[in-house]
Amino acid sequence: MRAQISLEYLLLAGVALALLSISVLALASIRGSAENGFAAFQFRSSALALSNTINELCASGNGNGREVRLAVNLSVESVPGENEWLVRFSNGGRSMVRASRCDIGAADGLSGAVYAKNEGGKITIR
């Protein structure tokens, strides 16, 4: 009788451990997905903030400047298009292209607080 009770408790403990391990694996999978989603959100937020600042400075005219805080490192590249400049923001495997009326001159590897200024129709970012 005692051996049967011990065996039943052992089986219950095994089932509980199996369910616990399944739950832990599911949570680890969810965490990785959430971290990836958050990194994508930070990239998009930083790129849009810098893009909006560029367009504001372009419209404001010569001599105006603004500070922008970036949550992630960004590379900025501008390519001339028809009647506008195409600005590519990138960070590792992510990239985004936005239009601008002004040319862009940016340092490589922008991060943290950056300063953008309209200098004669060209937006410089440091």
N, C-alpha and C positions, 0 to 999 in steps of 0.2 A: 504494500500500500504506500509506504513512504517513497519507494523508488518511483512509483507511478507519479506521485505528486511532484517530485524533483524533476522528472522528465517533462512533465507538463509545463512547469515554470521555465525550464530550459528552452523549450520550444517557443513559449510566449516571449521570452527575452530575445531569442533569435529573430522572430517575426518583427518585434519592435525595432531591433537594430537594422534590419533590412529596410523597413519603412523610413527610418531616420536617415539612412545613407541615401536613399532615393530623394528625399527632401533636400538634403544638403547639395547633392549634385544639381538638382533643379534650381536651387538658389544661386549656385555658382554660375550657371548658364545665364540666368536672368541678370546677374550683376555685370557680366561682361557685355551683354547687350545694352544695358543702361549706361555703362561707361562710354561705349561707342556712340550712343545717341547724344549724350551730354557733350562729348568732344565735337560732334557735328554741329550741335547748337551753338557752342562757343565760337567755332569757326565762322558760322553764318552771321552771328551777332557782331563779331569783330569786323568782318568784311563789309557788312551793311553799314555799320557805324562810320567806317572810314570812307566808304563810297558816298554816303550822304554828306559827310563833311567836305569831301572834294567838290561835290556839286554845289554846295552852299558857297564855298569859297570862290568857285568859278563864277557864280552869279553875283557875288558881292563886289568883285572887282579887285584891282591891284592894291597890294599892301595889307589885305586882311589875313588874319591867321586864327587858327583854333587848335586846341589840344584835344586829343582823343585817347582814351584808354582802351587798349586792346587786351583781350583775355588770352589770346594765343599768338604765337609767332606768325607773321604774314610776310610773304614776298609779293611785291607789286610790280607789274609790268604793263606798260601802255603800248598799244599798237594803233597807228593811224587808220581810220576808216573813212567812209564817206560822210563828210560834214560833222564828224565827231571822232573821239578817241575811244577805243575799246580798252578797258582796264581789267586785267586778269589778276585776281587775288588767289594765292595758292598757299597751301600748308601741307606738305607731305603728299598724301593721296587725295586731298580735297582741293577743288578749285571752283572759282565763280567768276563770271565775266559780267561787267556792268559798263554802261556807256557814260561818257563824260564829254563836255564841250571844250575842256581844256586839256593840254598835254600834261603828263605827270612825270615828275622826276623823284624817285624814291630810293632811299638807302636799302641795301639788302638786309633781310632778317629783322623786320620791324617787330617790336614787342613792347609791352608795358605802355607808358605814356609817350605818345609821339606827337610832334608838332607839325602841322600842315600850314603852308602859307602860299598865298597867291603872289607870285613875283612876275609881273608883266604878262599875265595870261598863262603862265606855267605854274602848276601847283607843285611845290617841293615839299617832300615829307622827310622828316628826320626823326 
